Amino acid sequence: MTSVVASPPDNSSAPQPAATHRTGRWIDDWEPENPAFWESTGKKVARRNLIWSIFSEHLGFSVWLLWSVSSVLLVKVGFNFTPQQLFFLVAVPNLVGALIRLPYTFAVPKFGGRNWTIASALLLLIPTLLFAFFVQRPDTPYWVFVAIAATAGFGGGNFASSMANINFFYPARKKGAALGLNAAGGNLGVAIIQLFLPAVVGGAAIFGLVKASESGITLQRAGYLYAGLAVIAAACAYFFMNNLTSAYSKPRDQLAVVKYKHTWIMSFLYIGTFGSFIGYSAAMPLLIKINFFRSPIPTESIGINFAYYAFLGALVGSIARPFGGWLADKYGGAKVTLYTFIAMIIGTLTVFYTLTLLKPVPVAPPEKLAAWAKDPSTFPGFTPEVVSAVNHNSDIFPFFLIAFLFVFAATGIGNGSTYRMIPHIWKSMAADAGPDGSPDRVAAESKATKESSAVIGIAGAIGALGGFVIPIFFGSPWVDDPVEAVKTAFIVFTGFYVVCLAVTWYFYSRKSATMAKAGV
């Protein structure tokens, strides 16, 4: 049983009495807004919970994006799926991850942050072990892979519960940085799996420093690896994390936040920031393959290998996220979010421009592609026209990559700034309850913390839907040419960011806006 010390709320200089506890690592007294309590006890406990929360969430993100990389490698291990089918496999986990974020958020106040971290880590055994089993069976129907990919959405739910949990541990003045670090640690799971999965399964990776295995691709290794890590994460949560009694509330109480307009406004803006981050991260390996790479048979390829570069977007976005939280703490979340959408508009238009510079690559008839796949020895080699077009497009790739990384950096900063805005919006609403330190004000601020955690979960759920929509647009089945579908998608996304910019300005940056006056 852990012993935690708390100070009386009305006398920060008094000796710190021991807090009361229940069994199972519950903490009954938690006063992060009390400076004496925070410095004597709270900071240390909060930091420990943050560290293990990051570890568990990191694994969740990795499992969530497991298919973003493996979908590109399925062809190499004997599966014959179209680009549209692959984009759908990438999108399905994001849809499920978005839908389960609400119950995951409500699970923290119901069962305790530590308890739910254990449960959510163990749930990752389902997608990882199913993945490991079925990728070894090339005769598995496509619909089975869709169902397995859907279970990877469990990893997406981890983010919502983790963020809601950490929100309770930190005082308002520290939430931006703490939530930014927690989210960044999770977001890095995307970059890590996109960087290391090709190497783990025996493919060429890490800018070519790792050569492809002569024995071929063994995708099941990744499933077994992350299943083992999920067990470790559950054990670490069991031994090192805590539940907070003060975080308890009923789902009905949390759902009350749907009546606030700012719940829906912030959820909409989070589609633009986090939805873009997770959607682009999921789609980037396939985007590189479609636009800059050709490999009609597994042993012959030309152009840019996605495994060398696909992880960079998620890496940049993840690193930028805590920076966005820090900027928001310093300059205000609304101001940072406003400039984030301006940057995203510029970035996506630049990405679109680089795609207009690409040369169409001749594609062999389907019957020839099928014959080469059946008997690779019949492949005659790349024609001069194909070589010329791919080489030209490879020369454009550095400009495409830089522009895309700029977009990723903006999404990361926006993720941090929008999440900083949420607790500050609700704290400003609590200020109307009475003078600072009054019983009504203290009660209102306690309620605001619980409600802002619920909003974080709702915004996270709705925002994650962008991770489903973006790959679907990139793989648009209503557009015959995959390259043209990608171009059209970037124009649509740019228009959406313009709307997000206008909404941010009107509700949070406009001088006469209530929240602008409150300094959100």
C-alpha positions as CSV (number, residue, x, y, z in Angstrom):
1,M,0.0,0.0,0.0
2,T,1.4,3.4,-1.0
3,S,1.5,6.3,1.5
4,V,0.7,9.7,0.1
5,V,0.9,13.0,2.1
6,A,-1.6,15.8,1.7
7,S,-1.8,19.3,3.2
8,P,-4.9,21.2,4.3
9,P,-6.3,23.3,1.5
10,D,-6.5,26.4,3.7
11,N,-3.0,26.3,5.2
12,S,-0.2,25.4,2.8
13,S,2.5,26.0,5.4
14,A,1.0,23.5,8.0
15,P,2.5,20.0,8.5
16,Q,1.4,17.5,5.9
17,P,-0.9,14.8,7.3
18,A,-0.9,11.3,5.8
19,A,-3.6,10.7,3.3
20,T,-6.1,7.9,3.7
21,H,-6.1,5.0,1.3
22,R,-8.0,2.0,0.2
23,T,-6.3,-1.2,-1.0
24,G,-5.2,-1.6,-4.6
25,R,-3.0,1.6,-4.8
26,W,-5.9,4.1,-4.5
27,I,-5.1,7.6,-3.3
28,D,-8.0,9.3,-1.5
29,D,-6.5,12.8,-1.0
30,W,-5.2,14.6,-4.1
31,E,-4.7,18.4,-4.2
32,P,-2.5,19.3,-7.2
33,E,-3.6,22.9,-7.1
34,N,-2.2,23.2,-3.5
35,P,1.5,24.4,-4.0
36,A,2.7,22.8,-0.8
37,F,1.1,19.4,-1.5
38,W,2.4,19.5,-5.1
39,E,6.0,20.2,-4.1
40,S,6.1,17.8,-1.2
41,T,4.3,14.8,-2.7
42,G,2.1,15.4,-5.7
43,K,4.9,16.1,-8.2
44,K,6.7,12.9,-7.6
45,V,3.6,10.7,-7.7
46,A,2.3,12.5,-10.8
47,R,5.7,12.0,-12.6
48,R,5.8,8.3,-11.8
49,N,2.3,7.8,-13.2
50,L,3.1,9.9,-16.2
51,I,6.1,7.7,-17.1
52,W,4.2,4.4,-17.1
53,S,1.2,6.0,-18.7
54,I,3.5,7.0,-21.6
55,F,4.9,3.5,-21.9
56,S,1.5,1.9,-22.1
57,E,0.1,4.5,-24.5
58,H,3.2,4.2,-26.6
59,L,2.5,0.5,-27.1
60,G,-1.1,1.3,-27.8
61,F,-0.2,3.6,-30.7
62,S,2.2,1.1,-32.1
63,V,-0.4,-1.6,-32.2
64,W,-3.0,0.9,-33.6
65,L,-0.7,1.7,-36.5
66,L,0.6,-1.9,-37.0
67,W,-1.3,-2.1,-40.2
68,S,0.1,1.1,-41.7
69,V,3.4,-0.6,-42.3
70,S,2.4,-4.3,-42.6
71,S,-0.2,-3.5,-45.2
72,V,2.5,-2.4,-47.6
73,L,4.4,-5.7,-46.9
74,L,1.5,-8.1,-47.3
75,V,2.1,-8.4,-51.1
76,K,5.7,-9.5,-50.4
77,V,4.4,-12.4,-48.3
78,G,1.9,-13.7,-50.8
79,F,-1.3,-11.6,-50.4
80,N,-2.8,-10.0,-53.5
81,F,-4.7,-6.9,-52.4
82,T,-5.5,-3.7,-54.4
83,P,-4.4,-0.2,-53.3
84,Q,-8.0,0.5,-52.3
85,Q,-8.1,-2.6,-50.2
86,L,-4.8,-1.7,-48.5
87,F,-6.0,1.8,-47.7
88,F,-9.1,0.4,-46.2
89,L,-7.0,-2.0,-44.0
90,V,-5.1,1.1,-42.8
91,A,-8.3,3.0,-42.2
92,V,-10.3,0.4,-40.2
93,P,-8.2,0.5,-37.0
94,N,-8.6,4.3,-36.9
95,L,-12.4,4.0,-37.1
96,V,-12.6,1.5,-34.3
97,G,-10.0,3.4,-32.3
98,A,-12.1,6.5,-32.6
99,L,-15.4,4.8,-31.6
100,I,-14.0,3.1,-28.5
101,R,-12.3,6.2,-27.1
102,L,-15.5,7.3,-25.4
103,P,-15.9,4.1,-23.3
104,Y,-12.1,4.1,-22.6
105,T,-12.4,7.7,-21.3
106,F,-15.3,6.8,-19.0
107,A,-13.5,3.7,-17.8
108,V,-10.9,5.8,-15.9
109,P,-13.3,7.5,-13.5
110,K,-15.3,4.3,-13.2
111,F,-12.5,1.8,-12.5
112,G,-9.4,3.9,-11.8
113,G,-6.5,5.0,-14.0
114,R,-4.1,2.3,-12.9
115,N,-6.7,-0.5,-13.1
116,W,-7.8,0.5,-16.6
117,T,-4.2,0.9,-17.8
118,I,-3.7,-2.8,-16.8
119,A,-6.8,-3.9,-18.6
120,S,-6.2,-1.9,-21.8
121,A,-2.6,-3.1,-22.1
122,L,-3.8,-6.8,-21.8
123,L,-6.4,-6.1,-24.5
124,L,-3.6,-5.5,-26.9
125,L,-2.9,-9.2,-26.9
126,I,-6.0,-9.7,-29.1
127,P,-4.8,-7.7,-32.2
128,T,-1.2,-8.7,-31.9
129,L,-1.7,-12.5,-31.6
130,L,-4.4,-12.6,-34.3
131,F,-2.0,-10.7,-36.5
132,A,0.8,-13.1,-35.8
133,F,-1.4,-16.1,-36.6
134,F,-3.1,-15.0,-39.8
135,V,-0.2,-13.2,-41.7
136,Q,1.4,-16.7,-42.0
137,R,-1.6,-17.9,-44.0
138,P,-1.7,-16.4,-47.5
139,D,-5.1,-18.1,-48.2
140,T,-6.8,-16.0,-45.5
141,P,-9.8,-14.1,-47.1
142,Y,-9.6,-10.3,-47.1
143,W,-12.6,-9.9,-44.8
144,V,-10.7,-11.8,-42.1
145,F,-7.9,-9.2,-42.3
146,V,-10.4,-6.4,-42.1
147,A,-11.8,-7.9,-38.9
148,I,-8.3,-8.4,-37.4
149,A,-7.3,-4.9,-38.4
150,A,-10.4,-3.6,-36.6
151,T,-9.2,-5.1,-33.3
152,A,-6.0,-3.0,-33.6
153,G,-8.3,-0.1,-32.8
154,F,-8.0,-1.2,-29.1
155,G,-4.6,0.6,-29.2
156,G,-6.3,3.8,-30.3
157,G,-8.5,3.7,-27.2
158,N,-5.5,3.7,-24.9
159,F,-4.8,7.3,-25.8
160,A,-8.1,8.6,-24.5
161,S,-8.0,6.8,-21.2
162,S,-4.3,7.7,-20.7
163,M,-4.9,11.4,-21.4
164,A,-8.0,11.5,-19.2
165,N,-6.1,9.9,-16.4
166,I,-3.1,12.2,-16.5
167,N,-5.3,15.2,-16.6
168,F,-6.4,14.4,-13.0
169,F,-2.8,14.2,-11.7
170,Y,-1.5,17.7,-12.7
171,P,-2.4,21.3,-11.7
172,A,-3.8,23.5,-14.4
173,R,-0.6,25.4,-14.8
174,K,1.2,22.2,-15.7
175,K,-1.4,20.4,-17.8
176,G,-0.2,21.7,-21.2
177,A,3.3,20.3,-20.8
178,A,2.2,17.1,-19.0
179,L,-0.5,16.3,-21.5
180,G,1.9,17.2,-24.3
181,L,4.5,14.8,-23.0
182,N,2.0,12.0,-22.4
183,A,0.6,12.4,-25.9
184,A,4.0,12.7,-27.6
185,G,5.2,9.5,-25.9
186,G,2.2,7.8,-27.3
187,N,2.4,9.4,-30.7
188,L,6.0,8.2,-30.9
189,G,4.7,4.7,-31.0
190,V,3.6,5.4,-34.6
191,A,7.1,6.5,-35.6
192,I,8.8,3.6,-33.8
193,I,6.7,0.9,-35.4
194,Q,7.1,2.5,-38.8
195,L,10.9,2.7,-38.3
196,F,11.6,-0.7,-36.8
197,L,8.9,-3.1,-38.1
198,P,10.5,-3.5,-41.5
199,A,13.8,-4.4,-39.8
200,V,12.1,-6.7,-37.2
201,V,10.3,-8.7,-39.9
202,G,13.3,-9.0,-42.1
203,G,12.9,-6.2,-44.6
204,A,15.3,-3.4,-45.6
205,A,15.0,-0.5,-43.2
206,I,16.5,2.5,-41.4
207,F,17.7,4.3,-44.5
208,G,19.2,1.1,-46.0
209,L,21.5,0.5,-43.0
210,V,19.5,-2.7,-42.4
211,K,19.5,-5.1,-45.4
212,A,16.6,-7.4,-46.2
213,S,16.8,-10.9,-44.9
214,E,17.6,-13.6,-47.4
215,S,15.0,-15.8,-45.8
216,G,12.2,-13.3,-46.7
217,I,9.7,-11.4,-44.7
218,T,8.3,-12.8,-41.4
219,L,5.5,-10.5,-40.4
220,Q,4.5,-12.6,-37.4
221,R,7.6,-11.5,-35.5
222,A,6.0,-8.0,-35.0
223,G,2.9,-9.5,-33.5
224,Y,4.7,-11.7,-31.0
225,L,7.0,-8.8,-30.1
226,Y,4.2,-6.4,-29.2
227,A,2.2,-9.1,-27.5
228,G,5.2,-9.6,-25.1
229,L,5.5,-5.8,-24.6
230,A,1.8,-5.5,-23.8
231,V,2.2,-8.0,-20.9
232,I,5.2,-6.0,-19.6
233,A,3.2,-2.8,-19.8
234,A,0.3,-4.3,-17.8
235,A,2.8,-5.5,-15.1
236,C,4.4,-2.1,-14.9
237,A,1.0,-0.4,-14.5
238,Y,0.1,-2.9,-11.7
239,F,3.3,-2.2,-9.7
240,F,3.9,1.5,-10.3
241,M,0.7,3.4,-11.0
242,N,-2.1,4.7,-8.9
243,N,-5.9,5.3,-8.9
244,L,-7.3,8.6,-7.7
245,T,-10.5,8.6,-5.7
246,S,-11.1,12.2,-6.7
247,A,-11.3,11.2,-10.3
248,Y,-14.4,9.1,-9.7
249,S,-17.6,10.0,-11.5
250,K,-20.4,8.2,-13.2
251,P,-20.5,8.0,-17.0
252,R,-23.9,9.9,-16.9
253,D,-22.1,12.8,-15.2
254,Q,-19.3,12.8,-17.7
255,L,-21.8,12.7,-20.6
256,A,-23.3,15.9,-19.3
257,V,-20.5,17.8,-21.2
258,V,-22.3,17.2,-24.5
259,K,-24.5,20.1,-23.7
260,Y,-21.6,22.6,-23.9
261,K,-20.9,24.1,-27.3
262,H,-17.2,24.2,-26.7
263,T,-17.2,20.4,-26.4
264,W,-18.2,20.1,-30.0
265,I,-16.1,23.1,-31.2
266,M,-12.9,21.6,-29.7
267,S,-13.8,18.2,-31.1
268,F,-14.1,19.7,-34.5
269,L,-10.8,21.4,-34.3
270,Y,-9.1,18.2,-33.1
271,I,-10.2,16.5,-36.3
272,G,-8.0,19.0,-38.0
273,T,-5.0,18.5,-35.8
274,F,-4.9,15.0,-34.4
275,G,-7.1,13.5,-37.2
276,S,-4.6,14.8,-39.7
277,F,-1.6,13.5,-37.7
278,I,-3.0,10.0,-37.3
279,G,-4.5,9.8,-40.8
280,Y,-1.3,11.0,-42.6
281,S,0.8,8.7,-40.4
282,A,-1.3,5.7,-41.3
283,A,-1.3,6.6,-45.0
284,M,2.3,7.8,-45.5
285,P,3.8,4.4,-46.3
286,L,1.2,3.7,-49.0
287,L,1.5,7.3,-50.3
288,I,5.2,6.9,-50.9
289,K,4.7,3.5,-52.5
290,I,2.0,4.7,-54.9
291,N,3.7,7.9,-56.0
292,F,7.4,7.1,-55.9
293,F,8.0,3.3,-56.0
294,R,7.4,0.4,-58.4
295,S,7.9,-3.3,-57.6
296,P,6.0,-5.6,-59.9
297,I,7.7,-8.6,-58.3
298,P,9.1,-8.9,-54.8
299,T,12.7,-9.3,-56.0
300,E,12.7,-6.2,-58.3
301,S,12.0,-2.7,-57.3
302,I,12.8,0.9,-58.4
303,G,12.3,4.3,-56.7
304,I,11.9,5.4,-53.1
305,N,11.5,2.6,-50.5
306,F,8.8,3.6,-48.0
307,A,10.6,1.9,-45.1
308,Y,13.4,4.4,-45.2
309,Y,11.2,7.5,-44.8
310,A,7.6,6.7,-43.7
311,F,8.4,7.0,-40.0
312,L,9.7,10.5,-40.3
313,G,6.3,12.1,-40.4
314,A,5.0,10.6,-37.2
315,L,8.4,11.3,-35.5
316,V,8.3,15.0,-36.4
317,G,4.6,15.3,-35.3
318,S,5.3,13.5,-32.0
319,I,8.3,15.6,-31.1
320,A,6.4,18.8,-32.0
321,R,3.4,17.9,-29.7
322,P,5.0,18.8,-26.3
323,F,6.4,21.9,-28.0
324,G,2.9,22.8,-28.9
325,G,1.8,22.4,-25.3
326,W,4.7,24.5,-24.1
327,L,3.9,27.3,-26.6
328,A,0.3,27.2,-25.6
329,D,1.2,27.5,-21.9
330,K,3.4,30.5,-22.8
331,Y,1.4,32.3,-25.4
332,G,-2.1,30.9,-25.2
333,G,-3.6,27.8,-26.8
334,A,-6.0,29.7,-29.1
335,K,-3.2,31.8,-30.6
336,V,-1.0,28.8,-31.3
337,T,-3.9,26.8,-32.7
338,L,-4.7,29.7,-35.1
339,Y,-1.2,29.8,-36.5
340,T,-1.1,26.0,-36.7
341,F,-4.0,25.9,-39.2
342,I,-2.4,28.7,-41.2
343,A,0.8,26.5,-41.4
344,M,-1.3,23.4,-42.3
345,I,-2.9,25.3,-45.2
346,I,0.4,26.4,-46.6
347,G,1.9,22.9,-46.1
348,T,-0.9,20.9,-47.8
349,L,-0.9,23.3,-50.8
350,T,2.8,22.8,-51.1
351,V,2.5,19.0,-50.9
352,F,-0.2,19.2,-53.6
353,Y,2.1,21.3,-55.8
354,T,4.9,18.7,-55.6
355,L,2.5,16.0,-56.7
356,T,1.6,18.0,-59.8
357,L,5.2,17.9,-60.8
358,L,5.2,14.0,-60.9
359,K,5.3,12.2,-64.2
360,P,2.8,9.4,-64.8
361,V,4.5,6.0,-64.6
362,P,3.4,3.5,-67.2
363,V,1.6,0.5,-65.7
364,A,1.6,-2.9,-67.3
365,P,-1.8,-4.6,-68.0
366,P,-3.3,-6.6,-65.1
367,E,-2.8,-9.9,-66.9
368,K,0.9,-9.3,-67.2
369,L,1.3,-8.2,-63.6
370,A,-0.6,-11.4,-62.6
371,A,1.7,-13.5,-64.8
372,W,4.9,-11.9,-63.3
373,A,3.6,-12.4,-59.8
374,K,2.9,-16.1,-60.5
375,D,6.3,-16.7,-62.2
376,P,8.8,-13.9,-61.4
377,S,11.3,-15.3,-63.8
378,T,9.1,-14.1,-66.7
379,F,9.5,-10.4,-65.6
380,P,11.5,-8.8,-68.5
381,G,12.8,-5.9,-66.5
382,F,11.7,-2.2,-66.3
383,T,11.1,-0.4,-69.6
384,P,13.1,2.8,-70.3
385,E,9.8,4.8,-69.9
386,V,9.2,3.4,-66.5
387,V,12.8,4.0,-65.4
388,S,12.7,7.6,-66.7
389,A,9.4,8.4,-65.0
390,V,10.3,6.9,-61.6
391,N,13.7,8.6,-61.6
392,H,12.1,11.9,-62.3
393,N,9.6,11.4,-59.5
394,S,12.4,10.3,-57.2
395,D,14.1,13.7,-57.8
396,I,10.8,15.4,-56.7
397,F,10.6,13.2,-53.5
398,P,12.8,15.4,-51.3
399,F,10.6,18.4,-51.9
400,F,7.4,16.3,-51.2
401,L,9.0,15.0,-48.0
402,I,10.0,18.4,-46.7
403,A,6.6,19.8,-47.3
404,F,4.9,16.8,-45.7
405,L,7.1,17.0,-42.7
406,F,6.2,20.7,-42.3
407,V,2.5,19.6,-42.2
408,F,3.3,16.9,-39.6
409,A,5.1,19.4,-37.4
410,A,2.1,21.7,-37.6
411,T,-0.3,18.9,-36.6
412,G,1.9,18.0,-33.7
413,I,2.0,21.6,-32.4
414,G,-1.8,21.9,-33.0
415,N,-2.4,18.7,-31.0
416,G,-0.5,20.1,-28.0
417,S,-2.2,23.5,-28.2
418,T,-5.8,22.2,-28.6
419,Y,-5.5,19.9,-25.7
420,R,-4.1,22.7,-23.6
421,M,-7.1,24.8,-24.5
422,I,-9.7,22.3,-23.2
423,P,-8.8,22.4,-19.4
424,H,-8.4,26.2,-19.6
425,I,-11.8,26.6,-21.2
426,W,-13.4,24.7,-18.4
427,K,-11.4,26.4,-15.7
428,S,-12.5,29.8,-17.1
429,M,-16.1,28.7,-16.9
430,A,-15.6,27.6,-13.3
431,A,-14.3,31.2,-12.5
432,D,-17.9,32.4,-12.6
433,A,-18.8,30.3,-9.5
434,G,-17.3,32.7,-7.0
435,P,-14.1,34.3,-5.6
436,D,-10.8,32.4,-5.8
437,G,-10.6,30.0,-2.8
438,S,-14.3,30.1,-2.0
439,P,-16.1,26.7,-1.4
440,D,-18.3,27.3,-4.5
441,R,-15.2,28.1,-6.6
442,V,-13.3,25.0,-5.3
443,A,-16.2,22.8,-6.1
444,A,-16.6,24.3,-9.5
445,E,-12.9,23.8,-10.3
446,S,-13.1,20.2,-9.2
447,K,-16.1,19.6,-11.4
448,A,-14.3,21.4,-14.3
449,T,-11.3,19.0,-14.0
450,K,-13.6,16.0,-14.3
451,E,-15.6,17.6,-17.2
452,S,-12.4,18.6,-19.1
453,S,-11.2,15.0,-18.9
454,A,-14.5,13.9,-20.4
455,V,-14.2,16.5,-23.1
456,I,-10.6,15.3,-23.8
457,G,-12.0,11.9,-24.3
458,I,-14.8,13.0,-26.6
459,A,-12.5,15.3,-28.6
460,G,-10.0,12.5,-28.9
461,A,-12.7,10.1,-30.2
462,I,-14.2,12.5,-32.7
463,G,-10.7,13.8,-33.7
464,A,-9.5,10.3,-34.4
465,L,-12.2,9.9,-37.1
466,G,-9.9,11.9,-39.3
467,G,-7.6,9.0,-39.1
468,F,-10.3,6.9,-40.9
469,V,-11.4,9.6,-43.4
470,I,-8.0,10.5,-44.6
471,P,-6.9,7.1,-45.8
472,I,-10.3,6.5,-47.4
473,F,-10.0,9.7,-49.4
474,F,-6.5,8.8,-50.5
475,G,-7.7,5.4,-51.7
476,S,-10.9,6.8,-53.1
477,P,-12.6,3.9,-54.9
478,W,-14.6,6.5,-57.0
479,V,-11.3,7.7,-58.6
480,D,-9.7,5.2,-61.1
481,D,-6.1,6.6,-60.8
482,P,-4.7,6.3,-57.3
483,V,-2.3,9.2,-57.9
484,E,-5.1,11.5,-59.0
485,A,-7.1,10.5,-55.9
486,V,-4.2,11.6,-53.7
487,K,-4.0,15.0,-55.4
488,T,-7.8,15.6,-55.0
489,A,-7.6,14.6,-51.3
490,F,-5.0,17.2,-50.5
491,I,-7.2,19.9,-52.0
492,V,-10.2,18.8,-49.9
493,F,-8.0,18.7,-46.8
494,T,-6.8,22.2,-47.4
495,G,-10.4,23.5,-47.7
496,F,-11.2,21.8,-44.3
497,Y,-8.2,23.6,-42.7
498,V,-9.5,26.9,-43.9
499,V,-12.8,26.2,-42.1
500,C,-10.9,25.2,-38.9
501,L,-8.9,28.4,-39.1
502,A,-12.2,30.4,-39.3
503,V,-13.7,28.5,-36.4
504,T,-10.7,29.1,-34.2
505,W,-10.6,32.8,-34.9
506,Y,-14.3,33.3,-34.4
507,F,-14.7,31.5,-31.1
508,Y,-11.2,31.8,-29.5
509,S,-9.1,34.5,-31.1
510,R,-11.6,37.3,-32.0
511,K,-11.1,40.1,-29.6
512,S,-14.8,40.2,-28.6
513,A,-15.0,36.4,-28.1
514,T,-15.6,35.4,-24.5
515,M,-12.8,32.8,-24.4
516,A,-10.4,35.3,-26.0
517,K,-11.0,37.6,-23.1
518,A,-10.4,34.7,-20.7
519,G,-7.0,34.1,-22.3
520,V,-7.7,30.6,-23.5
